[in-house]
Amino acid sequence: ADGDTMPGAAPAAIGPGERILVIDDERDVAESLAEILESLGHQPVITESARDGLARASREPFDRLFVDLRMPEMGGHEV
């Protein structure tokens, strides 16, 4: 989540070389997004569940999270 924005506000532009956690239970979607992010000079990391993503985010620093809104067990709004 981005601490520089208020709820309802547009997120800040993504800067070059950001470390981005992609949380999506659909592997193909996550890999496609990761490829796009890499081509733009970012460092994406993929997890396939919200729980795994939250655990990873608690251990490692990320500049942004891209989270699927609809996933089993826990969706993006809950994350």
PyMOL Python script that loads the backbone (N, CA, C, O; Angstrom):
from pymol import cmd

cmd.read_pdbstr("""\
ATOM      1  N   ALA A   1       0.845  -1.171   0.000  1.00  0.00           N
ATOM      2  CA  ALA A   1       0.000   0.000   0.000  1.00  0.00           C
ATOM      3  C   ALA A   1       0.881   1.220   0.000  1.00  0.00           C
ATOM      4  O   ALA A   1       2.017   1.189   0.472  1.00  0.00           O
ATOM      5  N   ASP A   2       0.357   2.271  -0.521  1.00  0.00           N
ATOM      6  CA  ASP A   2       1.137   3.476  -0.696  1.00  0.00           C
ATOM      7  C   ASP A   2       0.817   4.460   0.415  1.00  0.00           C
ATOM      8  O   ASP A   2      -0.303   4.967   0.473  1.00  0.00           O
ATOM      9  N   GLY A   3       1.754   4.744   1.290  1.00  0.00           N
ATOM     10  CA  GLY A   3       1.545   5.641   2.403  1.00  0.00           C
ATOM     11  C   GLY A   3       1.474   7.104   2.015  1.00  0.00           C
ATOM     12  O   GLY A   3       1.155   7.943   2.857  1.00  0.00           O
ATOM     13  N   ASP A   4       1.761   7.439   0.756  1.00  0.00           N
ATOM     14  CA  ASP A   4       1.756   8.823   0.325  1.00  0.00           C
ATOM     15  C   ASP A   4       0.409   9.285  -0.200  1.00  0.00           C
ATOM     16  O   ASP A   4       0.279  10.446  -0.588  1.00  0.00           O
ATOM     17  N   THR A   5      -0.593   8.427  -0.228  1.00  0.00           N
ATOM     18  CA  THR A   5      -1.890   8.832  -0.742  1.00  0.00           C
ATOM     19  C   THR A   5      -2.963   8.640   0.315  1.00  0.00           C
ATOM     20  O   THR A   5      -2.833   7.812   1.216  1.00  0.00           O
ATOM     21  N   MET A   6      -4.014   9.414   0.186  1.00  0.00           N
ATOM     22  CA  MET A   6      -5.157   9.298   1.072  1.00  0.00           C
ATOM     23  C   MET A   6      -6.184   8.400   0.396  1.00  0.00           C
ATOM     24  O   MET A   6      -6.185   8.280  -0.829  1.00  0.00           O
ATOM     25  N   PRO A   7      -7.063   7.765   1.179  1.00  0.00           N
ATOM     26  CA  PRO A   7      -8.096   6.932   0.565  1.00  0.00           C
ATOM     27  C   PRO A   7      -8.870   7.713  -0.496  1.00  0.00           C
ATOM     28  O   PRO A   7      -9.288   8.848  -0.267  1.00  0.00           O
ATOM     29  N   GLY A   8      -9.053   7.089  -1.653  1.00  0.00           N
ATOM     30  CA  GLY A   8      -9.777   7.742  -2.731  1.00  0.00           C
ATOM     31  C   GLY A   8      -8.908   8.593  -3.627  1.00  0.00           C
ATOM     32  O   GLY A   8      -9.349   9.004  -4.700  1.00  0.00           O
ATOM     33  N   ALA A   9      -7.679   8.871  -3.213  1.00  0.00           N
ATOM     34  CA  ALA A   9      -6.776   9.685  -4.023  1.00  0.00           C
ATOM     35  C   ALA A   9      -6.061   8.801  -5.033  1.00  0.00           C
ATOM     36  O   ALA A   9      -5.871   7.606  -4.805  1.00  0.00           O
ATOM     37  N   ALA A  10      -5.670   9.393  -6.142  1.00  0.00           N
ATOM     38  CA  ALA A  10      -4.916   8.648  -7.157  1.00  0.00           C
ATOM     39  C   ALA A  10      -3.533   8.310  -6.601  1.00  0.00           C
ATOM     40  O   ALA A  10      -2.917   9.147  -5.940  1.00  0.00           O
ATOM     41  N   PRO A  11      -3.033   7.094  -6.858  1.00  0.00           N
ATOM     42  CA  PRO A  11      -1.695   6.736  -6.373  1.00  0.00           C
ATOM     43  C   PRO A  11      -0.615   7.542  -7.086  1.00  0.00           C
ATOM     44  O   PRO A  11      -0.805   8.009  -8.209  1.00  0.00           O
ATOM     45  N   ALA A  12       0.508   7.694  -6.417  1.00  0.00           N
ATOM     46  CA  ALA A  12       1.644   8.398  -7.019  1.00  0.00           C
ATOM     47  C   ALA A  12       2.168   7.584  -8.191  1.00  0.00           C
ATOM     48  O   ALA A  12       2.012   6.363  -8.225  1.00  0.00           O
ATOM     49  N   ALA A  13       2.781   8.248  -9.138  1.00  0.00           N
ATOM     50  CA  ALA A  13       3.356   7.568 -10.301  1.00  0.00           C
ATOM     51  C   ALA A  13       4.423   6.583  -9.848  1.00  0.00           C
ATOM     52  O   ALA A  13       5.112   6.808  -8.853  1.00  0.00           O
ATOM     53  N   ILE A  14       4.547   5.503 -10.582  1.00  0.00           N
ATOM     54  CA  ILE A  14       5.553   4.495 -10.263  1.00  0.00           C
ATOM     55  C   ILE A  14       6.903   4.975 -10.764  1.00  0.00           C
ATOM     56  O   ILE A  14       7.062   5.294 -11.942  1.00  0.00           O
ATOM     57  N   GLY A  15       7.875   5.025  -9.860  1.00  0.00           N
ATOM     58  CA  GLY A  15       9.220   5.456 -10.225  1.00  0.00           C
ATOM     59  C   GLY A  15      10.012   4.297 -10.800  1.00  0.00           C
ATOM     60  O   GLY A  15       9.615   3.141 -10.656  1.00  0.00           O
ATOM     61  N   PRO A  16      11.118   4.593 -11.445  1.00  0.00           N
ATOM     62  CA  PRO A  16      11.937   3.542 -12.052  1.00  0.00           C
ATOM     63  C   PRO A  16      12.579   2.639 -10.997  1.00  0.00           C
ATOM     64  O   PRO A  16      12.968   3.092  -9.920  1.00  0.00           O
ATOM     65  N   GLY A  17      12.678   1.359 -11.332  1.00  0.00           N
ATOM     66  CA  GLY A  17      13.395   0.412 -10.477  1.00  0.00           C
ATOM     67  C   GLY A  17      12.710   0.055  -9.179  1.00  0.00           C
ATOM     68  O   GLY A  17      13.375  -0.371  -8.235  1.00  0.00           O
ATOM     69  N   GLU A  18      11.399   0.213  -9.100  1.00  0.00           N
ATOM     70  CA  GLU A  18      10.708  -0.123  -7.862  1.00  0.00           C
ATOM     71  C   GLU A  18      10.592  -1.635  -7.694  1.00  0.00           C
ATOM     72  O   GLU A  18      10.473  -2.387  -8.661  1.00  0.00           O
ATOM     73  N   ARG A  19      10.632  -2.048  -6.439  1.00  0.00           N
ATOM     74  CA  ARG A  19      10.397  -3.445  -6.086  1.00  0.00           C
ATOM     75  C   ARG A  19       8.905  -3.601  -5.860  1.00  0.00           C
ATOM     76  O   ARG A  19       8.336  -2.964  -4.973  1.00  0.00           O
ATOM     77  N   ILE A  20       8.269  -4.452  -6.664  1.00  0.00           N
ATOM     78  CA  ILE A  20       6.809  -4.551  -6.650  1.00  0.00           C
ATOM     79  C   ILE A  20       6.383  -5.988  -6.377  1.00  0.00           C
ATOM     80  O   ILE A  20       6.792  -6.915  -7.075  1.00  0.00           O
ATOM     81  N   LEU A  21       5.552  -6.156  -5.347  1.00  0.00           N
ATOM     82  CA  LEU A  21       5.013  -7.467  -5.019  1.00  0.00           C
ATOM     83  C   LEU A  21       3.695  -7.645  -5.777  1.00  0.00           C
ATOM     84  O   LEU A  21       2.768  -6.849  -5.632  1.00  0.00           O
ATOM     85  N   VAL A  22       3.632  -8.702  -6.585  1.00  0.00           N
ATOM     86  CA  VAL A  22       2.430  -9.036  -7.352  1.00  0.00           C
ATOM     87  C   VAL A  22       1.772 -10.227  -6.667  1.00  0.00           C
ATOM     88  O   VAL A  22       2.360 -11.305  -6.584  1.00  0.00           O
ATOM     89  N   ILE A  23       0.538 -10.029  -6.172  1.00  0.00           N
ATOM     90  CA  ILE A  23      -0.192 -11.093  -5.496  1.00  0.00           C
ATOM     91  C   ILE A  23      -1.393 -11.444  -6.360  1.00  0.00           C
ATOM     92  O   ILE A  23      -2.330 -10.655  -6.483  1.00  0.00           O
ATOM     93  N   ASP A  24      -1.364 -12.634  -6.960  1.00  0.00           N
ATOM     94  CA  ASP A  24      -2.451 -13.071  -7.841  1.00  0.00           C
ATOM     95  C   ASP A  24      -2.477 -14.592  -7.883  1.00  0.00           C
ATOM     96  O   ASP A  24      -1.445 -15.228  -8.100  1.00  0.00           O
ATOM     97  N   ASP A  25      -3.648 -15.174  -7.677  1.00  0.00           N
ATOM     98  CA  ASP A  25      -3.762 -16.629  -7.685  1.00  0.00           C
ATOM     99  C   ASP A  25      -3.740 -17.214  -9.088  1.00  0.00           C
ATOM    100  O   ASP A  25      -3.630 -18.431  -9.239  1.00  0.00           O
ATOM    101  N   GLU A  26      -3.840 -16.392 -10.104  1.00  0.00           N
ATOM    102  CA  GLU A  26      -3.754 -16.863 -11.489  1.00  0.00           C
ATOM    103  C   GLU A  26      -2.325 -16.637 -11.975  1.00  0.00           C
ATOM    104  O   GLU A  26      -1.936 -15.518 -12.310  1.00  0.00           O
ATOM    105  N   ARG A  27      -1.558 -17.718 -12.007  1.00  0.00           N
ATOM    106  CA  ARG A  27      -0.124 -17.647 -12.323  1.00  0.00           C
ATOM    107  C   ARG A  27       0.157 -16.950 -13.658  1.00  0.00           C
ATOM    108  O   ARG A  27       1.084 -16.147 -13.753  1.00  0.00           O
ATOM    109  N   ASP A  28      -0.637 -17.254 -14.686  1.00  0.00           N
ATOM    110  CA  ASP A  28      -0.416 -16.645 -16.002  1.00  0.00           C
ATOM    111  C   ASP A  28      -0.564 -15.124 -15.948  1.00  0.00           C
ATOM    112  O   ASP A  28       0.218 -14.396 -16.559  1.00  0.00           O
ATOM    113  N   VAL A  29      -1.562 -14.655 -15.221  1.00  0.00           N
ATOM    114  CA  VAL A  29      -1.788 -13.214 -15.095  1.00  0.00           C
ATOM    115  C   VAL A  29      -0.616 -12.576 -14.360  1.00  0.00           C
ATOM    116  O   VAL A  29      -0.093 -11.548 -14.789  1.00  0.00           O
ATOM    117  N   ALA A  30      -0.205 -13.189 -13.251  1.00  0.00           N
ATOM    118  CA  ALA A  30       0.900 -12.657 -12.461  1.00  0.00           C
ATOM    119  C   ALA A  30       2.193 -12.611 -13.276  1.00  0.00           C
ATOM    120  O   ALA A  30       2.933 -11.629 -13.218  1.00  0.00           O
ATOM    121  N   GLU A  31       2.462 -13.675 -14.034  1.00  0.00           N
ATOM    122  CA  GLU A  31       3.686 -13.709 -14.840  1.00  0.00           C
ATOM    123  C   GLU A  31       3.655 -12.675 -15.964  1.00  0.00           C
ATOM    124  O   GLU A  31       4.678 -12.063 -16.272  1.00  0.00           O
ATOM    125  N   SER A  32       2.493 -12.479 -16.576  1.00  0.00           N
ATOM    126  CA  SER A  32       2.374 -11.460 -17.623  1.00  0.00           C
ATOM    127  C   SER A  32       2.626 -10.071 -17.058  1.00  0.00           C
ATOM    128  O   SER A  32       3.352  -9.275 -17.654  1.00  0.00           O
ATOM    129  N   LEU A  33       2.029  -9.780 -15.910  1.00  0.00           N
ATOM    130  CA  LEU A  33       2.244  -8.483 -15.270  1.00  0.00           C
ATOM    131  C   LEU A  33       3.712  -8.317 -14.883  1.00  0.00           C
ATOM    132  O   LEU A  33       4.284  -7.242 -15.063  1.00  0.00           O
ATOM    133  N   ALA A  34       4.320  -9.372 -14.356  1.00  0.00           N
ATOM    134  CA  ALA A  34       5.731  -9.314 -13.976  1.00  0.00           C
ATOM    135  C   ALA A  34       6.619  -9.023 -15.183  1.00  0.00           C
ATOM    136  O   ALA A  34       7.565  -8.242 -15.085  1.00  0.00           O
ATOM    137  N   GLU A  35       6.317  -9.646 -16.316  1.00  0.00           N
ATOM    138  CA  GLU A  35       7.092  -9.392 -17.536  1.00  0.00           C
ATOM    139  C   GLU A  35       6.997  -7.930 -17.956  1.00  0.00           C
ATOM    140  O   GLU A  35       7.998  -7.320 -18.331  1.00  0.00           O
ATOM    141  N   ILE A  36       5.803  -7.376 -17.892  1.00  0.00           N
ATOM    142  CA  ILE A  36       5.617  -5.961 -18.240  1.00  0.00           C
ATOM    143  C   ILE A  36       6.400  -5.077 -17.278  1.00  0.00           C
ATOM    144  O   ILE A  36       7.084  -4.145 -17.700  1.00  0.00           O
ATOM    145  N   LEU A  37       6.299  -5.370 -15.987  1.00  0.00           N
ATOM    146  CA  LEU A  37       7.015  -4.567 -14.992  1.00  0.00           C
ATOM    147  C   LEU A  37       8.523  -4.653 -15.189  1.00  0.00           C
ATOM    148  O   LEU A  37       9.223  -3.646 -15.082  1.00  0.00           O
ATOM    149  N   GLU A  38       9.028  -5.858 -15.478  1.00  0.00           N
ATOM    150  CA  GLU A  38      10.466  -6.023 -15.737  1.00  0.00           C
ATOM    151  C   GLU A  38      10.894  -5.221 -16.960  1.00  0.00           C
ATOM    152  O   GLU A  38      11.959  -4.605 -16.958  1.00  0.00           O
ATOM    153  N   SER A  39      10.067  -5.226 -18.008  1.00  0.00           N
ATOM    154  CA  SER A  39      10.419  -4.482 -19.227  1.00  0.00           C
ATOM    155  C   SER A  39      10.472  -2.984 -18.974  1.00  0.00           C
ATOM    156  O   SER A  39      11.109  -2.243 -19.723  1.00  0.00           O
ATOM    157  N   LEU A  40       9.798  -2.538 -17.911  1.00  0.00           N
ATOM    158  CA  LEU A  40       9.812  -1.120 -17.536  1.00  0.00           C
ATOM    159  C   LEU A  40      10.904  -0.807 -16.512  1.00  0.00           C
ATOM    160  O   LEU A  40      11.002   0.317 -16.020  1.00  0.00           O
ATOM    161  N   GLY A  41      11.720  -1.813 -16.199  1.00  0.00           N
ATOM    162  CA  GLY A  41      12.851  -1.596 -15.293  1.00  0.00           C
ATOM    163  C   GLY A  41      12.566  -1.844 -13.830  1.00  0.00           C
ATOM    164  O   GLY A  41      13.365  -1.458 -12.977  1.00  0.00           O
ATOM    165  N   HIS A  42      11.444  -2.481 -13.514  1.00  0.00           N
ATOM    166  CA  HIS A  42      11.103  -2.754 -12.122  1.00  0.00           C
ATOM    167  C   HIS A  42      11.544  -4.152 -11.715  1.00  0.00           C
ATOM    168  O   HIS A  42      11.988  -4.945 -12.546  1.00  0.00           O
ATOM    169  N   GLN A  43      11.416  -4.441 -10.427  1.00  0.00           N
ATOM    170  CA  GLN A  43      11.811  -5.728  -9.871  1.00  0.00           C
ATOM    171  C   GLN A  43      10.584  -6.416  -9.267  1.00  0.00           C
ATOM    172  O   GLN A  43      10.361  -6.325  -8.059  1.00  0.00           O
ATOM    173  N   PRO A  44       9.787  -7.102 -10.092  1.00  0.00           N
ATOM    174  CA  PRO A  44       8.597  -7.753  -9.558  1.00  0.00           C
ATOM    175  C   PRO A  44       8.911  -9.058  -8.833  1.00  0.00           C
ATOM    176  O   PRO A  44       9.852  -9.771  -9.180  1.00  0.00           O
ATOM    177  N   VAL A  45       8.109  -9.348  -7.830  1.00  0.00           N
ATOM    178  CA  VAL A  45       8.166 -10.606  -7.093  1.00  0.00           C
ATOM    179  C   VAL A  45       6.731 -11.125  -7.061  1.00  0.00           C
ATOM    180  O   VAL A  45       5.810 -10.379  -6.727  1.00  0.00           O
ATOM    181  N   ILE A  46       6.534 -12.397  -7.405  1.00  0.00           N
ATOM    182  CA  ILE A  46       5.192 -12.976  -7.489  1.00  0.00           C
ATOM    183  C   ILE A  46       4.923 -13.885  -6.296  1.00  0.00           C
ATOM    184  O   ILE A  46       5.780 -14.673  -5.896  1.00  0.00           O
ATOM    185  N   THR A  47       3.718 -13.767  -5.730  1.00  0.00           N
ATOM    186  CA  THR A  47       3.189 -14.767  -4.809  1.00  0.00           C
ATOM    187  C   THR A  47       1.792 -15.113  -5.300  1.00  0.00           C
ATOM    188  O   THR A  47       1.126 -14.284  -5.920  1.00  0.00           O
ATOM    189  N   GLU A  48       1.343 -16.341  -5.023  1.00  0.00           N
ATOM    190  CA  GLU A  48       0.077 -16.807  -5.571  1.00  0.00           C
ATOM    191  C   GLU A  48      -1.060 -16.847  -4.561  1.00  0.00           C
ATOM    192  O   GLU A  48      -2.140 -17.349  -4.873  1.00  0.00           O
ATOM    193  N   SER A  49      -0.842 -16.334  -3.367  1.00  0.00           N
ATOM    194  CA  SER A  49      -1.940 -16.246  -2.398  1.00  0.00           C
ATOM    195  C   SER A  49      -1.742 -14.998  -1.547  1.00  0.00           C
ATOM    196  O   SER A  49      -0.629 -14.503  -1.371  1.00  0.00           O
ATOM    197  N   ALA A  50      -2.859 -14.512  -1.027  1.00  0.00           N
ATOM    198  CA  ALA A  50      -2.801 -13.317  -0.184  1.00  0.00           C
ATOM    199  C   ALA A  50      -1.972 -13.587   1.068  1.00  0.00           C
ATOM    200  O   ALA A  50      -1.177 -12.745   1.485  1.00  0.00           O
ATOM    201  N   ARG A  51      -2.157 -14.753   1.663  1.00  0.00           N
ATOM    202  CA  ARG A  51      -1.406 -15.073   2.890  1.00  0.00           C
ATOM    203  C   ARG A  51       0.103 -15.123   2.624  1.00  0.00           C
ATOM    204  O   ARG A  51       0.891 -14.608   3.417  1.00  0.00           O
ATOM    205  N   ASP A  52       0.502 -15.741   1.511  1.00  0.00           N
ATOM    206  CA  ASP A  52       1.921 -15.769   1.159  1.00  0.00           C
ATOM    207  C   ASP A  52       2.437 -14.360   0.885  1.00  0.00           C
ATOM    208  O   ASP A  52       3.550 -14.013   1.280  1.00  0.00           O
ATOM    209  N   GLY A  53       1.625 -13.551   0.210  1.00  0.00           N
ATOM    210  CA  GLY A  53       2.020 -12.180  -0.090  1.00  0.00           C
ATOM    211  C   GLY A  53       2.198 -11.350   1.165  1.00  0.00           C
ATOM    212  O   GLY A  53       3.168 -10.602   1.287  1.00  0.00           O
ATOM    213  N   LEU A  54       1.271 -11.476   2.095  1.00  0.00           N
ATOM    214  CA  LEU A  54       1.382 -10.730   3.355  1.00  0.00           C
ATOM    215  C   LEU A  54       2.610 -11.173   4.144  1.00  0.00           C
ATOM    216  O   LEU A  54       3.310 -10.346   4.729  1.00  0.00           O
ATOM    217  N   ALA A  55       2.869 -12.481   4.158  1.00  0.00           N
ATOM    218  CA  ALA A  55       4.052 -12.986   4.869  1.00  0.00           C
ATOM    219  C   ALA A  55       5.321 -12.431   4.232  1.00  0.00           C
ATOM    220  O   ALA A  55       6.242 -12.007   4.931  1.00  0.00           O
ATOM    221  N   ARG A  56       5.365 -12.437   2.906  1.00  0.00           N
ATOM    222  CA  ARG A  56       6.555 -11.935   2.196  1.00  0.00           C
ATOM    223  C   ARG A  56       6.739 -10.443   2.450  1.00  0.00           C
ATOM    224  O   ARG A  56       7.857  -9.983   2.680  1.00  0.00           O
ATOM    225  N   ALA A  57       5.640  -9.686   2.407  1.00  0.00           N
ATOM    226  CA  ALA A  57       5.708  -8.239   2.623  1.00  0.00           C
ATOM    227  C   ALA A  57       6.128  -7.891   4.046  1.00  0.00           C
ATOM    228  O   ALA A  57       6.687  -6.821   4.288  1.00  0.00           O
ATOM    229  N   SER A  58       5.862  -8.788   4.984  1.00  0.00           N
ATOM    230  CA  SER A  58       6.272  -8.522   6.365  1.00  0.00           C
ATOM    231  C   SER A  58       7.767  -8.782   6.574  1.00  0.00           C
ATOM    232  O   SER A  58       8.359  -8.287   7.533  1.00  0.00           O
ATOM    233  N   ARG A  59       8.378  -9.571   5.662  1.00  0.00           N
ATOM    234  CA  ARG A  59       9.803  -9.907   5.779  1.00  0.00           C
ATOM    235  C   ARG A  59      10.701  -9.054   4.895  1.00  0.00           C
ATOM    236  O   ARG A  59      11.880  -8.872   5.200  1.00  0.00           O
ATOM    237  N   GLU A  60      10.152  -8.530   3.798  1.00  0.00           N
ATOM    238  CA  GLU A  60      10.966  -7.840   2.801  1.00  0.00           C
ATOM    239  C   GLU A  60      10.344  -6.490   2.450  1.00  0.00           C
ATOM    240  O   GLU A  60       9.123  -6.340   2.495  1.00  0.00           O
ATOM    241  N   PRO A  61      11.173  -5.512   2.103  1.00  0.00           N
ATOM    242  CA  PRO A  61      10.623  -4.212   1.709  1.00  0.00           C
ATOM    243  C   PRO A  61      10.144  -4.213   0.247  1.00  0.00           C
ATOM    244  O   PRO A  61      10.819  -4.742  -0.636  1.00  0.00           O
ATOM    245  N   PHE A  62       8.984  -3.619   0.012  1.00  0.00           N
ATOM    246  CA  PHE A  62       8.451  -3.432  -1.335  1.00  0.00           C
ATOM    247  C   PHE A  62       7.995  -1.988  -1.471  1.00  0.00           C
ATOM    248  O   PHE A  62       7.523  -1.382  -0.509  1.00  0.00           O
ATOM    249  N   ASP A  63       8.138  -1.447  -2.670  1.00  0.00           N
ATOM    250  CA  ASP A  63       7.671  -0.093  -2.933  1.00  0.00           C
ATOM    251  C   ASP A  63       6.172  -0.055  -3.208  1.00  0.00           C
ATOM    252  O   ASP A  63       5.491   0.916  -2.880  1.00  0.00           O
ATOM    253  N   ARG A  64       5.669  -1.129  -3.816  1.00  0.00           N
ATOM    254  CA  ARG A  64       4.254  -1.207  -4.193  1.00  0.00           C
ATOM    255  C   ARG A  64       3.774  -2.649  -4.113  1.00  0.00           C
ATOM    256  O   ARG A  64       4.559  -3.597  -4.151  1.00  0.00           O
ATOM    257  N   LEU A  65       2.448  -2.779  -3.999  1.00  0.00           N
ATOM    258  CA  LEU A  65       1.796  -4.075  -4.088  1.00  0.00           C
ATOM    259  C   LEU A  65       0.767  -3.992  -5.208  1.00  0.00           C
ATOM    260  O   LEU A  65      -0.002  -3.033  -5.272  1.00  0.00           O
ATOM    261  N   PHE A  66       0.744  -4.980  -6.086  1.00  0.00           N
ATOM    262  CA  PHE A  66      -0.317  -5.143  -7.076  1.00  0.00           C
ATOM    263  C   PHE A  66      -1.063  -6.393  -6.631  1.00  0.00           C
ATOM    264  O   PHE A  66      -0.496  -7.486  -6.626  1.00  0.00           O
ATOM    265  N   VAL A  67      -2.336  -6.238  -6.255  1.00  0.00           N
ATOM    266  CA  VAL A  67      -3.078  -7.333  -5.639  1.00  0.00           C
ATOM    267  C   VAL A  67      -4.380  -7.597  -6.397  1.00  0.00           C
ATOM    268  O   VAL A  67      -5.153  -6.680  -6.671  1.00  0.00           O
ATOM    269  N   ASP A  68      -4.602  -8.865  -6.729  1.00  0.00           N
ATOM    270  CA  ASP A  68      -5.861  -9.300  -7.329  1.00  0.00           C
ATOM    271  C   ASP A  68      -6.965  -9.078  -6.300  1.00  0.00           C
ATOM    272  O   ASP A  68      -6.808  -9.427  -5.130  1.00  0.00           O
ATOM    273  N   LEU A  69      -8.079  -8.498  -6.734  1.00  0.00           N
ATOM    274  CA  LEU A  69      -9.173  -8.234  -5.802  1.00  0.00           C
ATOM    275  C   LEU A  69      -9.956  -9.482  -5.438  1.00  0.00           C
ATOM    276  O   LEU A  69     -10.507  -9.573  -4.341  1.00  0.00           O
ATOM    277  N   ARG A  70     -10.009 -10.449  -6.355  1.00  0.00           N
ATOM    278  CA  ARG A  70     -10.801 -11.656  -6.114  1.00  0.00           C
ATOM    279  C   ARG A  70      -9.887 -12.891  -6.084  1.00  0.00           C
ATOM    280  O   ARG A  70      -9.424 -13.379  -7.115  1.00  0.00           O
ATOM    281  N   MET A  71      -9.652 -13.365  -4.871  1.00  0.00           N
ATOM    282  CA  MET A  71      -8.857 -14.575  -4.692  1.00  0.00           C
ATOM    283  C   MET A  71      -9.528 -15.434  -3.621  1.00  0.00           C
ATOM    284  O   MET A  71     -10.262 -14.913  -2.781  1.00  0.00           O
ATOM    285  N   PRO A  72      -9.282 -16.748  -3.644  1.00  0.00           N
ATOM    286  CA  PRO A  72      -9.823 -17.602  -2.584  1.00  0.00           C
ATOM    287  C   PRO A  72      -9.220 -17.208  -1.224  1.00  0.00           C
ATOM    288  O   PRO A  72      -8.116 -16.666  -1.166  1.00  0.00           O
ATOM    289  N   GLU A  73      -9.916 -17.470  -0.187  1.00  0.00           N
ATOM    290  CA  GLU A  73      -9.504 -17.223   1.196  1.00  0.00           C
ATOM    291  C   GLU A  73      -9.497 -15.746   1.569  1.00  0.00           C
ATOM    292  O   GLU A  73     -10.137 -15.360   2.546  1.00  0.00           O
ATOM    293  N   MET A  74      -8.782 -14.906   0.807  1.00  0.00           N
ATOM    294  CA  MET A  74      -8.676 -13.496   1.150  1.00  0.00           C
ATOM    295  C   MET A  74      -8.458 -12.707  -0.152  1.00  0.00           C
ATOM    296  O   MET A  74      -7.563 -13.022  -0.936  1.00  0.00           O
ATOM    297  N   GLY A  75      -9.280 -11.690  -0.366  1.00  0.00           N
ATOM    298  CA  GLY A  75      -9.163 -10.882  -1.568  1.00  0.00           C
ATOM    299  C   GLY A  75      -8.315  -9.635  -1.356  1.00  0.00           C
ATOM    300  O   GLY A  75      -7.850  -9.357  -0.251  1.00  0.00           O
ATOM    301  N   GLY A  76      -8.131  -8.907  -2.420  1.00  0.00           N
ATOM    302  CA  GLY A  76      -7.284  -7.723  -2.391  1.00  0.00           C
ATOM    303  C   GLY A  76      -7.731  -6.649  -1.422  1.00  0.00           C
ATOM    304  O   GLY A  76      -6.893  -5.977  -0.820  1.00  0.00           O
ATOM    305  N   HIS A  77      -9.049  -6.469  -1.255  1.00  0.00           N
ATOM    306  CA  HIS A  77      -9.537  -5.464  -0.304  1.00  0.00           C
ATOM    307  C   HIS A  77      -9.122  -5.816   1.124  1.00  0.00           C
ATOM    308  O   HIS A  77      -8.812  -4.932   1.923  1.00  0.00           O
ATOM    309  N   GLU A  78      -9.118  -7.091   1.434  1.00  0.00           N
ATOM    310  CA  GLU A  78      -8.716  -7.530   2.771  1.00  0.00           C
ATOM    311  C   GLU A  78      -7.215  -7.380   2.982  1.00  0.00           C
ATOM    312  O   GLU A  78      -6.762  -7.086   4.088  1.00  0.00           O
ATOM    313  N   VAL A  79      -6.450  -7.583   1.919  1.00  0.00           N
ATOM    314  CA  VAL A  79      -5.000  -7.439   2.017  1.00  0.00           C
ATOM    315  C   VAL A  79      -4.682  -6.003   2.384  1.00  0.00           C
ATOM    316  O   VAL A  79      -3.513  -5.645   2.523  1.00  0.00           O
TER     317      VAL A  79
END
""", "prot")
cmd.dss("prot")
cmd.show_as("cartoon", "prot")
cmd.util.cbc("prot")
cmd.orient("prot")
